[in-house]
Amino acid sequence: MEIFGGFMMMLSIIGFFLTVIWFILPFVIFNIKGRVDRTLLLVEEMDKRLAAIEQSLKNRAAMTADEPEKPIYPPL
């Protein structure tokens, strides 16, 4: 009978911890979801900005490729 009592005590402690985890877990998941959503928005904005920078660099390179090369130093 002592083994059965010990086993039930162990099960009740494990059940208590599982119940606490069960109540806390949704808050943790929704908190992580909010952070991931915010991070996704920031990454999308950064991607748009990088695309704009790449496009401006390509335009600048195309404009400079059309122009003849200018000497760095004036002739003596």
MONORCOR-V836738 format. One line per field, one symbol per residue. psi: psi as a letter, one per 20 degrees, with the letter a starting at -180 (. if undefined). Layout:
psi: ???
//
This chain:
psi: hhghggghgghhgghghhggghhhghhgghgggggggghggghgghggghggggghhggghhghhhqqpqqgqqq.
//
